[in-house]
């Protein structure tokens, strides 16, 4: 997984304002499948959450059900103009995180 330069810039700005961060790839009904950004530890992960890695030094988790659907893709976190998810830290910035994906070769 990786992020675009625009997303990296937003992550750095949010970290400067809020301290250490974490991400969780939402699969819920309220915010669709938006990557949600929280202060580190504010979102409690469960036994079925998968740690995919880090973007800009921030842990990135995804629910097991979502992971099963996306396991053969390379996730790319981007940001675009718009309002982020209601609980995600970027909501008031006028930008929102967005997950893009590329299909990976399956051995």
C-alpha positions in Angstrom: 0.0 0.0 0.0 1.1 3.6 -0.6 -0.3 7.1 -0.8 -0.1 9.9 -3.3 2.0 13.0 -2.7 -1.3 15.0 -2.1 -2.4 12.5 0.6 1.1 12.5 2.2 0.9 16.3 2.5 -2.5 16.2 4.1 -1.4 13.4 6.5 1.7 15.5 7.5 -0.6 18.5 8.2 -3.0 16.5 10.2 -0.2 14.9 12.2 1.2 18.4 13.0 -2.2 19.4 14.3 -3.3 16.3 16.1 -0.2 14.2 16.9 0.3 10.5 15.9 -2.4 9.2 13.6 -3.9 5.9 12.4 -6.2 4.9 9.6 -9.0 2.4 9.2 -10.5 1.4 5.9 -14.2 1.8 6.5 -16.6 -0.7 5.1 -19.7 0.7 6.9 -22.8 2.2 5.5 -22.3 5.8 6.8 -19.1 6.7 5.0 -19.0 4.1 2.3 -15.6 2.7 1.9 -13.6 5.8 2.8 -10.3 5.5 4.6 -10.9 7.1 8.0 -8.2 9.0 9.8 -8.1 9.2 13.6 -5.7 10.2 16.4 -3.6 7.1 17.2 -5.6 4.8 19.5 -8.9 6.6 19.2 -10.4 4.0 17.0 -10.3 0.6 18.8 -9.3 -2.2 16.4 -10.7 -5.7 16.9 -9.5 -9.2 16.4 -10.8 -9.2 12.8 -9.0 -6.0 11.7 -5.9 -6.5 9.6 -2.9 -4.2 9.9 -1.9 -3.6 6.2 1.2 -1.5 6.9 1.9 2.2 7.3 1.4 5.3 5.2 3.6 8.3 6.2 4.4 6.4 9.5 0.7 5.9 10.4 -0.7 2.4 10.9 -3.3 1.4 8.4 -6.0 -1.2 9.3 -8.8 -2.8 7.3 -11.6 -5.0 8.4 -11.1 -8.7 7.5 -14.2 -8.8 5.3 -13.0 -5.8 3.3 -9.5 -7.4 3.1 -10.9 -10.6 1.6 -12.4 -8.5 -1.2 -9.4 -6.3 -1.8 -6.5 -8.7 -1.0 -5.3 -8.9 -4.6 -5.1 -5.2 -5.1 -2.5 -2.6 -4.3 -4.2 0.1 -2.2 -3.3 3.7 -2.9 -4.6 6.4 -0.6 -5.3 9.7 -2.3 -7.1 12.9 -1.3 -9.5 14.9 -3.4 -11.6 18.0 -2.8 -14.7 17.4 -0.8 -15.9 16.7 2.8 -14.4 13.7 4.5 -16.2 11.2 6.7 -17.9 12.8 9.7 -15.5 11.2 12.2 -12.4 11.4 10.1 -9.9 14.2 11.0 -9.7 15.6 7.5 -13.5 16.4 7.4 -13.1 20.2 8.1 -10.2 20.7 5.7 -12.2 20.7 2.4 -10.4 17.6 1.3 -11.2 13.9 1.8 -9.2 10.7 1.7 -10.0 8.3 -1.1 -8.9 4.7 -1.7 -7.8 3.8 -5.2 -6.6 0.3 -6.1 -4.7 -1.5 -8.8 -5.1 -5.2 -9.5 -2.0 -7.2 -8.6 -0.9 -10.4 -10.3 -2.1 -13.4 -8.5 0.4 -16.2 -8.4 
